Amino acid sequence: MLTQKQKDTPYIAIFKLSTGEEIIATVIEDTSDTYMVKSPLCMVATEKGFQFAPLLMMTDPSKPVPLNKALILVQAATPAPELEGQYESLTTGISLPKKSSIITS
């Protein structure tokens, strides 16, 4: 059996659940059977395209949420940089500047 080295927490990860939801969240604790996550958001299709929505609409967003590992089909520990920046901006209120595309030699 292959084992993966555990990442240092907190980190941002993407999860595909067995129920079909694809979520992005900040993992704050990794136990043997759960991920404790904060600010879990899921992708929803709208008339304007895909947008983020809270995974749990009626919970306190500042409280951590346990995510059962048995319900996870895929975990991507490294989201696309644009997605990670957008998530951080939505969850922290801090907008990060775009990286410069100027090439110098």
N, C-alpha and C positions, 0 to 999 in steps of 0.2 A: 504494500500500500504506500502510495506517495503521500508525503506530508508537506504542507506549504508553511513556510516561515510566517509566523504571525506578524502583522504590521503593527507599528507603534500607534496607539490611539491618542488622540482622535484622528480619523481620516474619513474622507468622503468616498462612498462606494455606491455602485448601482446594483440593484437586485432585480431579478425576474422571478416572480412568485408562481407557485403552481396554480394559483387562481387566475393568472394572466396579467396581473398588474406588473408594471415596470416602475420601480421607485428609485429615488436617489435620496441618500440620508447621510448624516454624519455618525459614524460608528464611534461610540465612546467607551464601549466595553465589549470584549469578545469572550464568551464563556463556551463550555463544551456543547451546549444545546441552544443558546440564543445569542443574538447580537443585541446589545442595548444601543438604540439609535435615538438621535434627536433630530428634530425638524424633517421628518420623512415627507417627501413630496412625490406624487405620482404624475405621470403624463396622461393628459386627457385630450381628446380630439374636440376642437371647437370649430366654429365657422371661420375663425381667423387662423386655423392651423393647430398645431399641438401647443399646449400650455401646461404649466405646472399647477397642481391643486394639492391641498393638504391630503395626506393619506387618511387621516382620521379627522373629520370635520368638527367633532364635538369634544375634543380633548384640549387640555391646556398645552399649547405649543411649546412651552418652556420645560415641560416634563419629559423625561426619557420614556421610550416605548420599547418593550421587548419584541424582538422579531425572531420567531421560531425557525431554526435552521432546517428543520424537516420540511418546511414549506418553500424553501428556496431551491429553484432549479439551476440558476446561474448567478454568480457573483462576479462583477467586474470591479476590481479595487481601484482601477484607474480610469475615471471618466474622461471624455474628450475635454481638452482645455477650455473651449468656449462654454461647454455645459457646466463645468465646474465653476467657472467665473460667474455665470448666470445664477447658479444655485447659491453661491456665496453672497452675491448681491441681494438676492431675494430673502435669504435667511438672516443676514446680518445688517442689511441696510447700507452696507458700504459698497460703493461701485469702484471696482478696480480698473485702472487705465488699461487700454488695449496695448499690447506689445508693439513696439515699433517695427516696421517692416523695412527700415533703411538698412542697407547692407554696406558695411565699411570694410576696408581691407587694410 
